Amino acid sequence: MPSPVSLRLPDDDLAIIDSAARRQGRSRTDFMRAAAVQAAEAVLLESTIIRMSAGGFAAFMAEIDKPGEPIPEMVEKLRRAQRRAAEG
């Protein structure tokens, strides 16, 4: 069952939050919950320590150093952008 959270916010902050929530077609509560969870996840991800063996790290770096595979949709978007730039 959800637990209630009470916040006291300045009217200017609420106006910004309400405007953004409306643009997304969401309620204030839903918008604020999603924003708070997203911010909390970002903090946790930024501060998570990943430990691995020297061999694991070497394997990880070897994968990172491999050339990437082209993504057909991205290649096409780049070609279209290049054509437009050449025409304009």
Sequence and secondary structure as in RCSB ss.txt:
>XXXX:A:sequence
MPSPVSLRLPDDDLAIIDSAARRQGRSRTDFMRAAAVQAAEAVLLESTIIRMSAGGFAAFMAEIDKPGEPIPEMV
EKLRRAQRRAAEG
>XXXX:A:secstr
          HHHHHHHHHHHHHTT  HHHHHHHHHHHHHHHHHHHT      HHHHHHHHHHHHS     HHHH
HHHHHHHHHHHH 
